Each structure stands twice: as structure tokens, then as C-alpha cells.
Amino acid sequence: MVVGLRDARPVGARRLHPRRARRGRHRPDRRRARCWRGRRVDGDILLATAVSIPLLFVAGPVGLVLGVAAAVFAAEFSRTRSAGRGARAAVFAAVGVLGSAVVQLIVTLSLLVGFVLVSV
């Protein structure tokens, strides 16, 4: 990054008006939720857990996946008022739940194969 000689701003960066900088318009909001790669992780996980665990006992593993998807859809829809964004987030959450189950199955089977090979 090339730095200008007059100040420590990168070349081509806009200079902010002193009053605007003081008002805090260009400062990051400290009240935002904690983010991981741009996504909220605080309330959505707790909501999905609270909805999906009871559904696990009622409808089995399908209830767990549907509970996570429904909770994520509801949280995203209430935040953005966009059904498309809510459905996209719900699909990604359901794929994440199913993907973690597949990885757990692969690890379990590899341990089983390892134990069988060692015992033979």
C-alpha cells in the first residue's frame, strides 16, 4: 500500500470532514452482534438449538434438521424481511447439520476400520 507524504492515509482515500468524523458516522458500530465471517452467531444458534432439541425427541433426526432450518428461516426473515434470504440461510443451515452428521459417520467408520485392522 502506498502512503501519501502529507498524512498516513492511503493514496486515493477520501479525506473525511472533521465534523463528520467527530459525529461517529464513519466509525464502526460497537453495538453490533458478534460476527463470524459476516454472519450473526449470537441469537440464531441459541434459537435454533432451543427449537430443534425438543423436535429431536418428537420427530427424530428429521425434526432436528427441520427445527434448525425453521428457526434459521424465522430469524433471518424477521431480521431482513426477505423470504429469499431466509430460505437461503435455512438451506445452508440444514446442509451444515447434515454435513456434520456425514463427517461424524466417516470418522466413526474410519476408527472402526482402524480397530479392526489392529486386532487382526
Phi, psi and omega in degrees: 000130180271130181253136179292161183282329185284328181208181185268016178280145173296151180297131179093353179284146180285141176271128181277145175293139184302323180292322179293321179294325180288326181291343176090013180295326186259009178267148178294145180283122183278348182271359180294158178289156176296137184239150172231111184055040175086000182247146177287139182233001186277295185276332183294319180293317179295319178295315180297322178293316181295329180276320189279331181295312176297324178292335176298320180283333181277312187242006178078203183298330177295322177296325178297311182293316179293325178295317177297313181298317181294318181293319179293320177299314181296318180293316181290322179293321179291331181279318187253345184059032179233117181292327179296315178293322178295318179293321178296316179295322179294320178295316179296322178294318179294320177297323177295319178295314180293322178296320178293326176293322178294317179297319178297320177297317180296317179295317179297316179294323178293324175294319178298315178296319178298316178297319179295318180293325179287323183283342182274000000 
